[in-house]
Amino acid sequence: MLAELKRIPYLRDVQIAQPLQYPALRIDVDRERAAQFGLTSQEITRSVVAATSSSRFTSKNLWLDPKSGLGYQVQVQLPEDQLTQLQDLEALPVKPGQARPTIGEVATVSARLMPGQIDRQGPYRLVSITANVQDRDLGTAAQAVRQALQQVGEPPRGVVANLVGQPQLLAETMSSLQTGLGMAIVVIFLLLAANFQSFRLSLVVLSVVPAVVAGSLLLLLATGATLNLQSYMGMIMSVGVSVANAILLITSAENLRHEHRDVALAARLAADTRIRPILMTSIAMIAGMLPMASGLGRAATRLPRWARPSSAASSPPRWPRCWSCPTCSAGPCAM
């Protein structure tokens, strides 16, 4: 899986987040040998922890200062310069005050590699593959990762591959925006129907919505921009302004139709009298959206290349996927 992700040209720093090859020492206690010395595994473990870390992890001791009444923690720790080799660990005594037996006489110490960090989500173990995205939007990168998952094939039994992180948040945000836009159109339609007392006029007003959406998508395609949160906000604002202009024009045309009893004349007069406020509203919206579209702010790196200033930095890091591996062994992950 790691090799497949590295083939995607716009993914950078593809790596496994957890250190899987971490040097460690394995201590296998010979229970029969330890029983001959009258030792238990707990006593051997306590002596090793006290020597390698500190006695505060095995036996907590507090000393109370009689003068100040403050308590101080007292711990015993072996100096680090006296425990630098494998043989130093094997020579550690197990019983307090006795030179024998030592760790090497009741256990076998061996060097090995093991994961240095184990992450879990509930009862499942996680092995995460992270990456940064360069010169591409997050949606395109997420789609490429999904295709890479399909090309790898079915994971082994007990292993589940999930795409999490910012792509998941992006999908939820886009879904919420689409749902909100659809509900807004329905509510506007019902309000217009109640205001005009006519479903036909309401449909005429809402007929501008497909034109605005199509024009917005064509402009995004022509400029090489993506359908992201900013473009969605601009599209929703354009729909709102267009519906408001359509209501202004249709209301005026309907009043003139009742007055002159001529549909064509009413349409011409409404367009002639309402073109100025419609243009003023549209120009005001365009002028208000220019700072966001110019790409001069701190979020300019998320805009398309044509809208970025020349000093814009590269895209910030994103995390496109995670590899969930609940049954992975303690050694290096084979995936």
TIKOL-143722 format. One record per atom (N, C-alpha, C): x, y, z. Coordinates in steps of 0.1 Angstrom, whole numbers, plus 2048, in hexadecimal, padded with zeros to 3 digits. Layout:
BEGIN
XYZ;...
***
This chain:
BEGIN
8087F4800;800800800;80980D800;81380C808;81C818808;82381A7FB;8278107F4;82D8127E6;8238177DC;8168137DE;80C8177D4;8098267D6;80982B7E3;8068397E5;8128427E1;81E83C7E1;82A8447DD;82A8467CE;82283E7C7;8218407B8;81984C7B4;8118517BD;80885D7BA;8118697BA;8128707AF;81D87B7AE;81B8867B7;80F88A7BB;80D8967C3;80B8937D2;80F8877D6;80F8847E4;81E8857E9;82088B7F4;82E88D7F9;82E888807;83A88480B;83D87F819;83487381C;83286A813;82A85E816;83285581F;82D85282B;83484B835;82B84583F;82F83B846;828835851;82B83D85E;820842864;82284B86F;82884587B;82583887E;82A83288A;83882C887;84282D890;84F82688E;84D817890;84F80F886;84E801886;85B7F9889;8667FF887;8737F9889;87A800894;8757FE8A0;87B8058AC;8837FA8B4;8907FE8B7;8987F48BE;8937F28CC;8937E58D1;88E7E28DE;8967D68E3;8947D38F0;89A7C78F6;88F7BE8FC;8907B28F8;8867A88FD;88C79F908;88579E913;88979791E;88078B920;88577F91E;87D772920;88276C92D;87976C937;87C766944;87A757944;885751949;88574294B;87E73F959;87273B958;86A73A965;87072F96E;874724968;87A71A970;88771E977;88F725970;89C72A975;899734980;88F73D97D;88C747987;886741994;87E736992;87873099E;88372A9A7;88E7259A1;8997209A9;89F72A9B2;89F7379AD;8A47429B6;8997489BE;88D7439BD;8827489C5;87D7569C0;87E7579B3;87A7649AD;86D7629A5;86676D9A3;85A76D99B;85C77798F;854776985;85577F97A;85378D97E;84A78F988;84879D98C;8547A3992;85B79C99A;8677A19A0;8727A4996;87379B98C;87D79E981;8797AA979;86D7AB976;8687B796F;86A7C4977;8687C3984;8697CF98C;8787D498C;8817CA98D;88F7CE98D;8947D4980;88F7CF975;8927D4968;88D7E2966;8807E496A;87A7F1968;8817FC971;8857F897D;88C801986;899805981;8A07FB97A;8AD7FE975;8AD806968;8A480395F;8A380A952;89B817953;89181895B;88982495C;88B82B96A;883826973;88482C981;87C82498A;87F824997;87781C9A1;8698229A3;86782F99E;85A8359A0;84F82E998;85382698E;84981F986;84581298D;84C80D997;84980099D;8468029AC;84C80B9B3;84980E9C1;84A81D9C4;83F8239C7;83F8319C9;8428349D7;84C83C9D9;8518409E7;85084F9E8;84A8549F3;8498629F6;850865A03;857870A04;85E874A10;858882A14;853882A20;84D88EA26;857897A2D;8598A3A29;8638ACA30;85C8B1A3D;8628ADA48;85C8B1A55;85C8C1A57;8658C8A51;8658D6A53;85A8DEA4B;85A8DAA3E;8508E1A35;8438DAA33;8438CDA37;8378C6A35;8348C2A26;83E8C4A1D;83C8C0A0F;8418B2A0D;83A8ABA04;83E89EA00;84689E9F3;8518959F3;85A8949E8;85A8859E4;85A8839D7;85B8769D1;86A8719D1;86C8659D7;87A8609D7;87A8549CE;8848539C5;8858499BB;8938459B9;8958389B5;8A38339B3;8A48309A4;8AF83599E;8B1833990;8C083098D;8C2827984;8D0824980;8D582E977;8E1833978;8E783D96F;8E7837961;8E483F957;8E483B949;8F1836944;8FC83C949;909838944;90E82A949;906824952;909817957;90180C951;8F8810947;8F0807941;8F080A932;8FA80792B;8FC80A91D;8FD7FE914;8FE7F2919;9007E6911;8F67DC915;8F57D290D;8EC7C6910;8F17BF91C;8FE7BE91D;9047B7928;9027BE936;9017CB935;8FE7D2942;8F07CF947;8E77CD93E;8D97C9942;8D97BB948;8E07B2941;8E17A4946;8E87A3954;8F17AD957;8F87AC964;8F07B396F;8E47B896D;8DD7BE978;8D87B4982;8DA7B698F;8D57AD999;8C67AE99A;8C07A399E;8B17A299F;8AD7A59AE;8B479E9B7;8B079F9C5;8B77AB9CC;8B07B39D4;8B67BF9DA;8C17BA9E4;8CD7C19E3;8D87BE9EC;8E07B29E9;8DD7AB9DD;8E479F9DA;8E97A19CB;8F679C9C9;8FC79D9BC;8F67939B2;8F17889B7;8EB77D9AF;8DE7799B5;8D57759AD;8D677399E;8D5780996;8DA77F98A;8D978B981;8CE788976;8CB79296E;8C1791964;8C578695A;8D2786957;8D777C94D;8D676D952;8D576B95F;8D475D964;8C6758964;8BC761964;8AE75C965;8A6760959;8AC76794F;8A576B943;8AF76C937;8A976D92B;8B076E91F;8AD77C919;8B7784917;8B5792912;8BA792903;8B17968FA;8B47978EC;8B07A48E6;8B77A88DC;8B37B58D5;8AA7B18C9;8A07BA8C7;8977B88BC;8917C68B8;8897C58AD;8827D18A9;8737CF8AB;86D7DA8AF;85E7DA8B1;8587E88AF;84B7E98AE;8457F68AC;8487FF8B8;84C80B8B5;84F8148C0;84381C8C5;83881B8BD;82B8228C1;82081A8BC;8168178C4;80A8108C1;7FE8188C3;7F781C8B8;7EA8248B9;7DE81B8B8;7D481E8BF;7C88168BF;7BC81F8BE;7B18198B7;7A481F8B7;79A8158BD;7978178C9;78F80D8D0;7988008D2;7937F48CE;79B7E88D0;7A47E68C4;7A47EE8BA;7AB7EB8AD;7B87F38AD;7C37ED8A8;7CF7F38A6;7D07FA899;7D6806898;7D780E88C;7E680F887;7E780E87A;7F4811874;7F181C869;7F582886B;7F1833863;7FC836858;7F783884C;7FF83D841;7FB84B83E;80485483F;80286383E;809868831;80487382C;80A87A821;805888820;80D890819;80A89E816;80689F807;7FE8A9805;7F98AC7F7;7FF8B87F1;8048B77E5;80B8C37DF;8048C57D1;8018D27CF;7FB8D77C2;7EF8CF7BE;7E78CA7C7;7DA8C37C4;7D18C67CF;7C48C67CB;7BA8C87D6;7B88BB7DD;7B28BC7E9;7B08B17F2;7A78A67EC;79D8AA7E5;7938A17DF;79A8987D5;7A389E7CC;7AA8967C2;7B388C7C9;7BA8907D3;7C48877DA;7BC87C7E1;7B187F7E7;7A98747ED;7A486A7E3;7A086F7D8;79B8657CD;7A785D7C8;7B38627C7;7BE85A7C3;7C28507CE;7C08537DA;7C384A7E5;7B983E7E5;7AC8427E2;7A28377E1;7A582E7D6;7A98337CA;7AD82A7BF;7B98227C3;7C38277CA;7CE81F7CE;7CA8147D7;7C08167E0;7BB80C7E9;7B48017E0;7AD8047D6;7A77FA7CD;7B17F27C6;7BC7F97C1;7C67F27BA;7CE7E87C2;7D07EB7CF;7D77E27D8;7CF7D57DA;7C17D67DA;7B97CA7DB;7B47C97EA;7AD7BE7EC;7A87BC7F9;7B37BA804;7B27C180F;7BC7BF81A;7BB7B1820;7C57AD827;7C579F82D;7B979F837;7B679283B;7AC790844;7AF797852;7A579E857;7A77A5864;7AD7B3862;7B07B7856;7B57C5854;7AB7CD84C;7A97D9850;79F7E284A;7A77EF846;7A57F383A;7AB800835;7A080B834;7A381683B;79982183B;7A082E837;799836831;79E84482D;79884E837;7A085483F;79C85D84A;7A4869849;7A0873852;7A887F852;7A088B84B;7A7893844;7A189F83E;79889B832;79A89082A;79188C820;783889826;783882831;77687F838;76F88C83C;776896841;7708A2845;76B8AA839;7738A982E;76F8B0821;7628AA81C;76189D81C;754896817;74889A81F;74A89A82D;73F89E835;73B8AD833;7458B6831;7428C482F;73B8C6821;73F8BF817;7398C080A;72B8BB80A;7298B0811;71B8AA812;7128B481A;7178BA824;70F8C382C;70B8D0823;7158D481C;7128E0813;7088DD808;7098D1802;6FF8CD7F8;6F18CB7FE;6F18C580A;6E48C4811;6DE8D2814;6E68DB819;6E28E881D;6DD8F0810;6E48EE805;6E08F57F9;6D38F07F4;6D18E37F4;6C48DD7F0;6B88E17F9;6BB8E1806;6B08E580F;6AD8F480D;6B78FC80B;6B590B809;6AC90D7FC;6AF9057F1;6A79077E5;6989037E8;6968F87EF;6888F47F2;6818FE7FA;688904805;68190E80D;67E91A805;68891E7FD;68592A7F5;6799287EB;67891C7E6;66D9197DD;66091A7E4;65F9157F0;6539157F8;64F9237FC;65992B800;657939803;6529417F7;65893F7EC;6549467DF;6469427DB;6439357DD;6359307D9;62B9377E3;62E9387EF;62593F7F8;62494E7F5;62F9547F1;62F9637EE;6279667E1;62B95E7D6;6249617C9;61795A7C7;6149517D0;6089497CF;6079427C1;61393D7BD;6159377B0;62192F7B0;6209227AC;62B9197AB;63391C79E;62C921794;632925787;63C930789;63993B790;642946792;64E94179B;64B9397A4;6569347AD;66092C7A5;65B92479C;66491C793;66C92578A;666930785;66D93A77C;678940784;676944791;68094A799;68C94079B;68893479F;69292A7A2;699925795;694928789;69B92477D;6A992A77B;6AC934783;6BA93A782;6C493178A;6BF928793;6C992079B;6D1917792;6CB90F789;6D3907780;6DD90F778;6D991A773;6E292376B;6EE927773;6EB92B780;6F6930788;70092578B;6FB91978F;70390E792;70B909786;70590977A;70C90576E;71790F76B;71491C76C;71E927769;729926773;726923780;731922789;73A917787;73490B783;73D8FF780;745901773;73F908769;74790B75D;753914760;75191E769;75C92776C;766920774;76291777D;76C90F785;77490777B;76D901771;7748F8768;77E90075F;77990C75B;781915752;78E91A759;78C91D766;79892376D;7A0918774;79C90C773;7A490177A;7A3900789;79890778E;79690679C;78E8FA7A0;78D8F77AD;7868EB7B2;77A8EF7B9;7718E57BB;7658E77C2;7678E57D1;76B8EF7D8;76F8EE7E6;7668F67EE;7698F87FB;7618FF804;75F90E800;7699147FB;7689227F7;75F9247EA;76191B7E1;75991C7D5;74B9197D7;74890F7E1;73B90C7E5;7349187EB;73B91F7F4;73692B7FA;7339367F0;73C9387E6;7399417DB;72D93E7D3;72C9307D0;72092C7C8;71392E7D0;71392B7DD;70792E7E4;70393C7E5;70E9457E6;70B9537E6;7069587D9;70B9527CE;7079567C0;6F89527BE;6F59467C3;6E79417C2;6DE94B7CA;6E294F7D6;6D99587DE;6D79657D7;6E296B7D2;6E19787CB;6D89777BE;6DA96C7B7;6D396A7AA;6C49687AD;6C09607B8;6B295F7BB;6AC96C7C0;6B49747C7;6AF9817CB;6AC98A7BF;6B598A7B6;6B39927A9;6A798D7A1;6A69807A1;69B97A79A;68D97E7A0;68D97D7AD;6819817B5;67D9907B1;6889997B1;6869A77AE;6809A97A0;6869A1797;6819A3789;67399C787;67199178C;66498A78A;659992791;65B99779D;65199F7A4;64D9AB79C;6579B2797;6549BE78F;64D9BA782;6519AF77C;64A9AB76F;63C9A7772;63A9A077D;62C99C780;6239A8783;6289B278A;6209BE78C;61D9C577F;6279C6777;6249CD76A;61B9C5761;61B9B8762;6129AF75A;6039B275E;6019B376B;5F49B6770;5EF9C476C;5F99CD76B;5F69DB767;5F39DD759;5FC9D7750;5FB9DA741;5F49CE73A;5F29C3740;5EB9B773A;5F39B372E;6009B572E;6089B1722;6159AA728;61799D725;62399672B;63099B725;63199D718;63D9A1712;6419B0716;6379B8717;63A9C671B;63E9C672A;6389BE732;63B9BE740;64A9B8742;64E9AF73A;65B9A973B;6669B4737;6639BC72C;66C9C6728;66D9D1732;6629D6737;6629E0741;6699DC74E;6679D0752;66D9CB75F;67C9CA75D;6809C5751;68F9C474F;6959D274E;68E9DB748;6939E9747;6949F0754;68B9EE75D;68B9F5769;6939EF774;6959E2773;69C9DA77E;6AA9D677A;6AE9DA76F;6BC9D676B;6C79DD773;6C49EA777;6CE9F177F;6D09EB78D;6C59E9795;6C79E37A2;6CD9D57A1;6CA9CE797;6CF9C0796;6DE9C1793;6E39CA78A;6F19CC788;6F89D1794;6F29DA79C;6F99DF7A8;6FB9D47B2;6F19CB7B3;6F29C07BD;6FD9B67B9;6FD9B37AC;7079A97A7;7159AF7A8;7179BC7A4;7249C27A5;7299C37B3;7209C67BD;7239C67CB;7289B87D0;7219AE7CC;7259A07D0;73299D7CA;7349A07BD;74199D7B7;74D9A47BD;74A9B17C1;7559B97C7;7589B37D5;74D9AE7DC;7509A87E9;75799B7E9;7569947DE;75C9877DD;76A9877D7;76E9937D2;77B9947CB;7879927D5;7869967E2;7919937EB;7949847ED;78997D7EE;78A96E7EF;7909687E3;78B96C7D7;78F9667CB;79D96A7C6;7A29767CC;7AF97A7C7;7BB9727CD;7B896B7D9;7C29637DE;7CE96B7E5;7CB9767EC;7D597E7F2;7D697B801;7CD972806;7CD970815;7D6964819;7D4960825;7DC95582B;7D8948825;7CC946820;7C793A81A;7C993980B;7D2941806;7D49427F7;7D99357F2;7E092D7FA;7E69207F5;7DB9167F1;7CF9187F6;7C490F7F3;7BD9127E6;7C091E7E0;7BA9227D3;7C291C7C8;7BC91C7BC;7C39177B0;7CF91F7AD;7D791A7A4;7E49217A1;7E292F79B;7D8930793;7D693D78C;7D2948796;7CC9447A1;7C894E7AB;7D29507B6;7DD9497B7;7E694A7C2;7F09567BF;7F495D7C9;7FF9677C7;80C95F7C5;8169667C0;8229607BC;82A95B7C9;8279617D4;82F95D7E0;8289527E9;81D94C7E3;8169427EB;81E9367ED;81D9307F9;8259247FC;81E9187F7;82490C7F9;81E9007F5;8138FC7FE;80B8F27FA;7FF8EE801;8038E980F;7FA8EC819;7FD8E6826;7FB8D7827;8018D1830;8008C2831;7F28BE834;7EF8B382D;7E28AC82F;7E489D831;7DA897837;7DC88983B;7D1881834;7D587B828;7CA875820;7C5867824;7CD85F82C;7C785282F;7CD84C83B;7C7842840;7CC83A84C;7CA82C849;7D382384E;7D281584C;7CF80F85A;7C480985B;7BF802867;7C37F4867;7CB7F0870;7D17E2870;7CF7DC87E;7C37D7881;7C17D288F;7C97C5892;7CD7BD888;7D37B188B;7E27B0887;7E87BC885;7F67BC881;7FF7B688C;8097AF888;8127AA892;81B7B4898;8237B08A1;82C7BA8A8;8377BF89F;83A7B7894;8457BB88B;8417C5881;8497C8876;8467D286C;8397CE865;8317D8862;8247D685B;8277D284D;8217C7849;8247C183B;81C7C8830;8137D1834;80B7D882A;8137E5825;
***
